[in-house]
Amino acid sequence: MSQKKSQRRNRILLWLAVVVIMIFCLFPFYWMINTSLKTGPDLSSADLFPPNPTLDNYSSIFDDSNFTTALRNSVIVSGATTILALLIGSFAGYALARLRFRFKFALLAIILSVTTFPPIAIAAPLYKFWTDLDIYDTLYGLIPPFLAFTLPLTIYVLASFFREIPRDLSEAALVDGATHFQAFRKVVMPLAAPGLVTAGLLSFIWAWSEFLLAITLTSSPEARPVPPALAFFTGSQEFEVPLGTIMAALVVVTVPLVILVLIFQKRIVAGLTAGAVKG
């Protein structure tokens, strides 16, 4: 009986710890939603629930053409970065996982070392280089630097996942008359779906939330994505700190990422744990 009581107590303590951690992690997001539903004097209150909830802040941000343009820019840049990262990363990851050549692990280490460079280290040279190339303050000028930081992680995740796919499957496709590319496209890629989803979401989230490079390489509302656009956000009224409208904009920007993670959470876990356990 004492052992059962001890197990029950440990289980209760474990669940209490889980609840505390969830509240700690989710409370800032709840407070952001709470503030976004307040206007006027209610913004200065610390009420746990908005006394007079309203959607005026949301209607005002969507009436702001700069914010809607920034949303469009973020979708274009993040989507293009993710597609290119998956396209290039799938080929590179497959080569690193399946082909045998000298210095393969050294090459992978060099690729991963790119992620250790802080964006601030290349921001000034990129600004000068992009200005000389006449691609400063353009959407397509944001894609190459974003891709440079998302591609190494994409290659690493996909290479780890490709190692777990049995070689016999692709070899059987080759015996049946398929080309190497057909075996890769029709056999390997469908099996690598969890890894693709994981790498794609990580790339999309990084590109969606990148601030430093975005604000360095853009100067006009027509080319700014969401993070730098929020830095210049003024709200709907003059001489007012636009706390409510900024919070509403943050909710709009954050909710799509939360929905994507909730939808693909099982595939994300499978992709991140690929290669962690052998046998």
C-alpha positions in Angstrom: 0.0 0.0 0.0 2.8 2.4 0.8 4.4 1.8 -2.6 1.1 2.5 -4.3 0.6 5.7 -2.3 4.1 6.8 -3.2 3.5 6.2 -6.9 0.2 8.1 -6.7 1.9 11.0 -4.8 4.7 11.1 -7.4 2.1 11.1 -10.2 0.2 14.0 -8.6 3.5 16.0 -8.1 4.4 15.3 -11.7 1.1 16.6 -13.0 1.3 19.6 -10.7 4.7 20.4 -12.1 3.4 20.1 -15.7 0.5 22.4 -14.9 2.8 25.0 -13.3 5.2 24.9 -16.3 2.2 25.3 -18.7 0.9 28.3 -16.8 4.3 29.8 -16.7 4.8 29.4 -20.5 1.3 30.3 -21.6 0.5 33.2 -19.3 2.5 35.8 -21.4 0.6 34.8 -24.5 -2.7 35.1 -22.5 -1.7 38.5 -21.2 -1.0 39.6 -24.8 -4.5 38.5 -25.8 -5.9 40.2 -22.7 -4.2 43.5 -23.5 -5.2 43.4 -27.1 -8.9 43.3 -26.1 -8.6 46.6 -24.0 -8.8 50.2 -25.1 -8.5 53.6 -23.5 -8.2 53.6 -19.7 -8.5 49.8 -19.5 -5.0 49.5 -20.9 -3.5 50.9 -17.7 -5.4 48.3 -15.5 -3.9 45.0 -14.4 -7.2 43.1 -14.5 -6.9 39.4 -15.2 -9.9 39.7 -17.5 -10.6 42.7 -19.7 -13.5 44.7 -18.1 -14.8 45.9 -21.5 -13.5 43.5 -24.1 -13.5 44.9 -27.7 -12.1 44.0 -31.1 -11.4 47.7 -32.0 -7.6 47.1 -31.9 -7.9 44.3 -34.4 -10.0 46.3 -36.8 -7.6 49.2 -36.6 -4.5 47.1 -37.5 -6.3 45.6 -40.5 -7.3 49.1 -41.6 -3.6 50.0 -41.5 -2.2 49.4 -45.0 1.4 49.2 -43.7 0.5 46.3 -41.4 -1.3 44.3 -44.1 1.6 45.0 -46.5 4.0 43.7 -43.9 1.9 40.5 -43.4 2.0 39.9 -47.2 5.7 40.5 -47.3 6.3 38.1 -44.4 4.3 35.4 -46.1 6.2 35.8 -49.4 9.7 35.9 -47.9 9.1 33.2 -45.3 7.3 30.9 -47.8 10.0 31.4 -50.4 12.8 30.8 -47.9 11.1 27.6 -46.6 10.5 26.2 -50.1 14.1 26.9 -51.2 15.5 25.5 -47.9 13.5 22.3 -48.3 14.4 21.9 -52.0 18.2 22.5 -51.5 18.3 20.8 -48.1 16.6 17.6 -49.2 19.2 17.0 -52.0 22.2 18.0 -49.7 20.9 16.0 -46.7 20.3 12.9 -48.9 23.8 13.2 -50.3 25.3 13.5 -46.8 23.3 10.6 -45.5 23.7 8.1 -48.3 26.9 9.0 -50.4 30.3 8.0 -49.3 33.0 10.6 -49.9 36.0 12.0 -48.0 35.5 14.7 -45.3 31.8 14.2 -45.2 31.5 14.8 -41.5 33.9 17.8 -41.8 31.6 19.2 -44.5 28.5 18.8 -42.3 30.4 20.5 -39.4 31.3 23.4 -41.6 27.6 23.7 -42.7 26.4 23.7 -39.1 29.1 26.2 -38.1 27.2 28.8 -40.2 24.4 28.8 -37.6 26.9 29.9 -34.9 27.5 33.2 -36.6 25.3 36.0 -35.1 23.4 37.9 -37.8 24.8 41.2 -36.4 28.2 40.1 -37.6 27.2 40.2 -41.3 24.5 42.9 -41.1 26.8 45.8 -42.0 28.7 44.0 -44.9 25.4 42.8 -46.3 23.9 46.3 -46.2 26.9 47.6 -48.3 26.9 44.6 -50.6 23.1 44.7 -51.2 23.3 48.5 -51.9 26.0 47.9 -54.5 23.9 45.2 -56.1 20.8 47.4 -56.1 18.7 44.8 -54.2 18.5 46.8 -51.0 15.0 47.4 -49.7 13.5 44.6 -51.9 11.7 41.4 -51.0 14.0 39.1 -53.0 17.0 40.8 -51.3 15.8 39.3 -48.0 15.6 35.7 -49.2 19.4 34.9 -49.6 20.5 35.9 -46.1 17.4 34.2 -44.6 18.2 31.1 -46.6 21.8 31.2 -45.4 20.7 30.8 -41.8 17.9 28.3 -42.3 19.6 26.0 -44.7 22.2 24.5 -42.4 19.6 23.4 -39.8 17.4 22.0 -42.6 20.3 20.0 -44.0 21.1 18.6 -40.6 17.5 17.6 -39.8 16.9 16.0 -43.1 20.3 14.2 -43.2 19.5 12.7 -39.8 16.1 11.5 -41.0 17.4 10.1 -44.3 19.9 7.9 -42.4 16.9 6.1 -40.7 15.3 5.2 -44.0 16.4 1.7 -45.1 18.6 1.6 -48.2 16.8 -1.5 -49.3 13.7 0.5 -50.3 15.5 2.7 -52.7 17.6 -0.1 -54.0 14.5 -2.2 -54.7 13.1 0.8 -56.7 16.3 0.8 -58.8 16.0 -2.9 -59.4 12.5 -2.3 -60.7 13.8 0.1 -63.3 13.5 3.5 -61.5 16.2 6.1 -61.9 18.0 7.4 -58.9 15.9 10.6 -59.0 12.7 8.6 -59.3 13.6 6.5 -56.3 14.5 9.6 -54.3 11.2 11.4 -55.3 8.7 8.5 -55.1 10.2 6.3 -52.4 12.5 8.3 -50.1 10.7 11.7 -50.0 7.3 10.3 -48.9 8.9 8.4 -46.1 10.8 11.5 -45.0 7.6 13.6 -44.6 8.0 14.1 -40.8 11.6 15.4 -41.3 10.4 17.7 -44.1 7.6 19.1 -41.9 10.0 19.6 -39.0 12.7 21.3 -41.1 10.0 23.4 -43.0 8.4 24.6 -39.8 11.7 25.5 -38.2 12.8 27.4 -41.3 9.4 29.2 -41.6 9.4 30.2 -37.9 13.0 31.6 -38.1 12.2 33.5 -41.3 8.9 34.8 -39.9 10.4 36.1 -36.7 13.8 37.4 -38.0 14.2 41.1 -37.1 17.8 42.2 -37.3 18.5 41.3 -41.0 15.0 42.4 -42.0 15.3 45.9 -40.5 18.9 46.3 -41.8 18.1 45.4 -45.4 14.8 47.3 -45.7 13.9 50.9 -45.3 10.3 51.4 -46.7 6.9 50.0 -45.6 6.6 48.4 -49.1 9.4 45.9 -48.4 9.4 45.5 -44.6 8.1 42.2 -43.2 6.2 42.0 -39.9 8.9 42.2 -37.2 10.5 45.5 -38.4 7.1 46.9 -39.3 6.0 46.4 -35.6 9.0 48.5 -34.6 7.6 51.4 -36.5 4.0 50.8 -35.5 2.3 54.0 -34.4 -1.3 52.7 -33.9 -4.5 54.4 -34.9 -4.4 57.5 -32.8 -1.9 60.3 -32.5 -0.1 61.0 -29.2 -1.1 57.6 -27.8 1.2 54.7 -26.9 -0.3 52.0 -29.2 0.0 49.2 -26.6 -3.4 47.7 -27.5 -2.9 47.7 -31.2 0.7 46.4 -30.9 -0.6 43.5 -28.8 -3.3 42.8 -31.3 -0.7 42.8 -34.1 1.4 40.4 -32.1 -1.5 38.0 -31.6 -2.3 38.0 -35.3 1.4 37.3 -36.1 1.8 34.6 -33.4 -1.5 32.6 -33.9 -0.6 31.1 -37.3 2.6 29.7 -35.9 0.8 28.2 -32.9 -1.8 26.6 -35.2 0.9 25.1 -37.5 2.8 23.6 -34.5 -0.4 22.1 -33.0 -1.4 20.6 -36.4 2.0 19.0 -37.1 3.2 18.4 -33.6 3.4 14.6 -34.0 5.4 14.9 -37.2 7.6 17.5 -35.5 8.5 15.2 -32.7 9.1 12.3 -35.1 11.4 14.5 -37.2 13.4 15.9 -34.2 13.9 12.5 -32.7 15.1 10.9 -35.9 18.5 9.5 -35.5 18.4 9.8 -31.8 17.8 6.1 -31.2 19.5 3.3 -33.1 18.1 -0.2 -33.5 
